[in-house]
Amino acid sequence: MPGTAGRASRVTPRYVRTWTEYRQSRGMSRWHDLVDWVGGSPFEVAQPEAVVSFCRARDLAIERQRLTTSGGSSEYLSQRFSRPDLSCVAS
């Protein structure tokens, strides 16, 4: 086919750039993005109460939460409880 070699030589560098510069736009490589996507299915849903309970058991307080009711992921911001340093107190 006439002209296909010229078109392929223009398309190939652009296609290669989509793979080599992927990390800059997504923050991870295409490979890790693919592994993350495949590894995320199937997934288990946790109720907000379960997340709060999980955090409390690990001395974490929920500072903020953005809950979704459909189509998306709820987001939680947690912070470890500050505990006083009692190492200098004589027993």
Beta strands, then each sheet from edge to edge (+ up, - down):
strand 1: 60-66
strand 2: 75-80
sheet 1: 1+ 2-
end
